[in-house]
Each structure stands twice: as C-alpha cells, then as structure tokens.
Amino acid sequence: MSEKFLEGRVALVTGAGSGFGREMAIAFASKGANLVLNDINLESIEETREIILKTYNVEMLLAKTDISDFNQVKEMRKKVFEKFDNLFLLVNNAGVREGTFSLVTKEEVYNKVMDVNVKGAWNVTKAFYRKMSKQDFKPIAGKIINIASCAGTECGVNPYIGIYSVSKAALIAFTKLWALELGSSNIAVNAICPGLFLTPMYKNNPEFIREFMRRRNVKLPIDRIGESKQVADVALFLASPASDYITGHNIILDGGMTISVNSL
C-alpha cells in the first residue's frame, strides 16, 4: 500500500474545526489527500488549515456551512466541484451533544441534536453520493465514514444524553442502509463508534469524564480515556485500500466500555 494512498483524492470532513474532525483532517493530509474542511465556525477551520500547512503541502477549501440546511449544503457542493474534480472520502463527523433524559428534553434541543447529527449527515451524503458514484477510482469509487458513538449502540444507550443516543443510533442505522443502497455504485459506507474521548464535547476534561463514568457505573477494561488521534487512525484504515471489502460495519472504539456498562 502506497504511503500516499490518498494522493490525488479529496476528503471532506464535517466538523473539522476541532476534536475528531481536526485530527482526521490532519491524518488524511499526511496520506496526500486534498481537503474540504467544513464547520459552522469559520475561525476553527482556519486554525485547522494553519496546523496542517505547517507540515503538509495539500490543497484545502474552507466551507463554513450549516449542514442542517440543505440549501447551504448544495452551495458547499457547488464550491467543492468548482475547486476539485473528485470527492473520494466523505466523513460525517459534525455533531452536538445536548439534553438529558429524553422525555424531559425541550423540543428545540431535540430539533437541534437531530438536525445536526442525523439530518446533517443525510443532507451531506445526499448532496455528494451521485458524483462519488461516477468516479473512476478502482475498485472503490468513494468511501463514506460516519462518526457515530457508543451512546447509539445496544450496550451504550445512555439516558443521561437521551436524544444524543437516539441520534447516533439513527446514524448507525443510516450506515447500514447506505451501505446497501450504495454498494452497487462501489461506495463503501462504515461507521466508527468512539466511547469516552478527550474532546470539546466532553470539555477536554478527564475529571468530567470520570464523573460521567461514576454516575453510570462504567468501567474501562483498558483503563485509559481515549485520544482523538486514535479515532483518526481507525478512519485512516477505513480510508485505505486495506478496507476496500468492508462496508456496512460499525467499528466500536471504546477500550471495552460497552461490555462493562450496567443498566440503571
């Protein structure tokens, strides 16, 4: 496998301004990918771009876009293909985590979480899959990676972040559905389900995470909180030729957390 296996290929990462998104963008650049960096916060993706340019000579497009708005996503698509001639890799990473128990969550919180985490991924995938399916890359025309969460898995559903859990379960379902729908177009679709990681979503605070674990009586068999680069490493595998015959799967990356969760 070539060291620069993404050279000549473009990767779009939503939520690229921090956390998993930033680390994945850096990882893809290290393998030669040109990048579309998306976030709702322009300053954050400008910072990601500057970090990448210190080490890697790749082309980048900054796309300040609210992915929950399909009109904005269509405008992003237009800009992408004005600059680049392909989109090999689409990473649906952008997400928000708000609300507590589902039945006391306010409607506006429900709408925000579902609009970004589910509708946003649907909007972006819907906007780009046709172009991806017509590309000449062999044997896989394009790849989609959805960043879900252990909170959306059978063993990880979490009432303390109820609507977030529902949204990530929906994204896992979309992963399987799109794998079925797009397989004949030679597009592979997989998900990564991180567990507890030091990211802005968890305030980059290990004590906050440990308190969260205590409240749910969660144990980590590999007793370390995850780091964003570990998610980027798995994303690199899914982006590489080594994964070309893998589709419709959900890779759980949690240090064993989901096998240790106890019910309320």
C-alpha positions in Angstrom: 0.0 0.0 0.0 1.4 3.4 -1.0 2.5 5.7 1.7 0.4 8.5 0.0 -2.6 6.3 -0.8 -4.9 9.4 -0.8 -2.8 11.5 -3.2 -5.0 12.9 -5.9 -8.1 12.3 -3.8 -10.3 14.7 -1.9 -11.6 14.2 1.6 -14.5 16.3 3.0 -14.7 16.3 6.8 -17.6 17.9 8.5 -17.0 19.4 12.0 -13.3 19.8 11.0 -12.7 22.7 13.4 -11.8 20.6 16.5 -11.7 17.2 18.1 -12.1 14.1 15.9 -12.6 16.2 12.8 -9.4 18.1 13.1 -7.4 15.0 13.8 -8.9 13.1 10.9 -8.2 16.1 8.5 -4.5 16.1 9.7 -4.3 12.3 9.2 -5.8 12.4 5.7 -3.4 15.2 4.7 -0.5 13.0 5.9 -1.5 10.5 3.2 -1.7 13.1 0.5 -5.4 14.0 0.5 -6.6 17.4 -0.5 -9.2 18.6 1.9 -12.6 20.2 2.3 -12.8 21.5 5.8 -16.4 22.1 7.0 -17.6 23.7 10.2 -20.2 26.2 11.2 -17.4 28.2 12.9 -15.0 29.7 10.3 -12.2 30.5 12.7 -12.0 26.9 13.9 -11.3 25.6 10.4 -8.9 28.4 9.6 -7.0 27.2 12.6 -7.1 23.6 11.4 -5.8 24.7 8.0 -2.9 26.5 9.6 -2.0 23.5 11.6 -2.0 21.3 8.5 0.0 23.8 6.4 2.9 23.7 8.9 3.6 20.1 7.9 1.8 19.2 4.7 1.5 20.7 1.2 -2.1 19.9 0.3 -4.9 22.0 -1.3 -7.7 23.0 1.0 -11.2 24.5 0.7 -12.8 26.0 3.8 -16.5 25.5 3.8 -18.4 27.4 6.5 -21.7 25.6 6.2 -24.6 24.7 8.5 -25.1 21.1 7.4 -28.7 21.0 8.8 -29.7 23.4 6.0 -29.8 21.6 2.6 -29.6 24.8 0.6 -26.3 25.6 2.3 -25.0 22.1 1.7 -25.9 22.4 -2.0 -23.9 25.7 -2.1 -21.0 23.8 -0.5 -21.2 21.1 -3.1 -21.0 23.7 -5.9 -17.9 25.3 -4.3 -16.2 21.8 -3.8 -16.6 20.9 -7.5 -15.5 24.3 -8.7 -12.2 23.7 -7.0 -11.8 19.9 -7.1 -12.6 17.2 -9.7 -13.5 14.5 -7.2 -14.7 13.6 -3.7 -13.3 10.2 -2.7 -13.8 10.4 1.0 -16.8 11.9 2.9 -16.6 11.9 6.7 -19.9 12.8 8.5 -18.3 13.9 11.8 -20.1 17.0 12.9 -22.3 16.5 15.9 -23.8 18.2 19.0 -24.5 16.7 22.4 -27.2 18.4 24.4 -30.2 17.4 26.6 -30.6 14.8 29.3 -33.4 12.4 29.8 -35.4 12.2 26.5 -38.8 12.7 27.9 -37.9 16.0 29.6 -35.8 17.3 26.7 -37.2 20.5 25.2 -38.4 20.4 21.6 -35.8 23.0 20.5 -33.0 20.8 21.9 -34.4 17.7 20.3 -34.6 19.5 16.9 -31.0 20.9 17.2 -29.5 17.5 18.0 -31.4 15.6 15.4 -30.9 18.3 12.7 -27.2 18.3 13.0 -26.4 14.6 14.0 -28.9 12.9 11.7 -30.3 15.3 9.1 -26.9 16.9 8.6 -25.3 13.7 7.7 -28.2 12.8 5.5 -28.0 16.2 3.7 -24.3 15.9 3.0 -24.5 12.3 1.8 -27.5 13.1 -0.4 -25.7 16.0 -1.9 -22.5 14.2 -2.8 -23.2 10.5 -3.4 -24.1 10.8 -7.1 -20.8 12.5 -8.0 -18.9 9.9 -5.9 -20.6 7.0 -7.7 -19.5 8.2 -11.1 -15.8 8.5 -10.3 -13.2 6.3 -11.9 -11.3 5.2 -8.8 -10.9 1.4 -8.6 -12.0 -0.8 -7.1 -13.9 1.6 -4.8 -15.3 4.8 -6.3 -15.7 6.5 -2.9 -16.0 6.0 0.8 -18.2 7.4 3.5 -17.3 7.3 7.2 -19.9 8.2 9.8 -18.7 9.1 13.2 -21.4 7.8 15.5 -21.0 7.0 19.2 -21.1 4.1 21.6 -24.1 6.0 23.0 -26.1 4.8 20.0 -25.2 1.1 20.4 -27.3 -1.6 22.1 -24.9 -1.7 25.1 -24.3 2.0 25.3 -27.7 3.7 25.1 -27.5 6.4 27.7 -30.5 8.1 29.4 -28.3 11.0 30.6 -27.8 12.0 27.0 -31.0 10.5 25.7 -31.6 12.4 22.4 -28.0 12.2 21.5 -28.2 8.4 21.9 -31.2 8.3 19.6 -29.4 10.5 17.0 -26.3 8.2 17.0 -28.4 5.1 16.8 -30.1 6.6 13.7 -26.7 7.3 12.2 -25.6 3.7 12.7 -28.8 2.7 11.0 -28.1 5.0 8.1 -24.6 3.5 7.8 -26.1 0.1 7.2 -28.8 1.5 4.9 -26.4 3.5 2.8 -24.1 0.5 2.5 -27.0 -1.4 1.0 -28.1 1.4 -1.2 -24.7 2.5 -2.5 -22.8 -0.8 -2.7 -23.8 -1.3 -6.3 -22.2 2.1 -7.0 -18.9 0.9 -5.5 -19.2 3.2 -2.5 -18.3 1.7 0.9 -20.0 3.0 4.0 -18.9 2.4 7.5 -19.1 3.9 11.0 -16.8 4.5 13.9 -18.3 4.5 17.4 -16.0 6.2 19.8 -16.5 5.8 23.6 -15.1 8.3 26.1 -12.6 10.6 24.5 -10.9 13.9 25.4 -12.8 16.2 23.0 -14.6 19.5 23.3 -17.8 17.5 23.6 -16.5 16.3 27.0 -14.9 19.7 27.8 -11.5 18.2 27.2 -11.7 17.4 30.9 -10.7 14.0 32.2 -12.3 14.7 35.6 -15.6 15.5 33.8 -15.4 12.2 32.0 -14.5 10.2 35.2 -17.6 11.7 36.9 -19.7 10.7 34.0 -18.4 7.2 34.3 -19.1 7.1 38.1 -22.7 8.2 37.5 -23.3 5.2 35.2 -21.0 2.8 37.0 -18.9 2.4 33.8 -15.6 0.6 33.9 -12.9 0.8 31.2 -11.2 -2.6 30.8 -8.4 -0.7 29.1 -8.4 2.0 31.8 -7.5 5.0 29.7 -9.6 7.8 28.3 -9.3 7.8 24.5 -7.5 10.4 22.4 -8.7 11.9 19.2 -5.8 10.6 17.2 -7.0 7.0 17.9 -10.2 7.8 16.0 -8.2 9.3 13.2 -6.1 6.1 13.0 -9.2 4.0 12.5 -10.5 6.5 10.0 -7.2 6.2 8.0 -7.7 2.4 7.9 -11.2 2.8 6.6 -9.9 5.3 4.0 -7.2 3.0 2.9 -7.2 0.1 0.3 -6.9 -2.3 3.2 -10.6 -1.8 3.9 -11.9 -1.9 0.3 -14.0 -5.0 1.0 -15.6 -3.7 4.2 -18.9 -2.0 4.2 -21.9 -1.6 6.4 -19.9 -2.1 9.6 -19.7 -0.2 12.8 -16.3 -0.2 14.5 -16.5 0.3 18.3 -13.6 2.1 19.7 -14.1 2.3 23.4 -11.5 0.5 25.4 -14.1 -2.1 26.3 -16.6 0.4 27.8 -19.7 -1.1 26.2 -19.1 -4.5 27.6 -19.0 -3.0 31.1 -22.0 -0.7 31.2 -24.6 -1.5 33.8 -28.3 -0.6 33.4 -29.9 1.9 35.7 
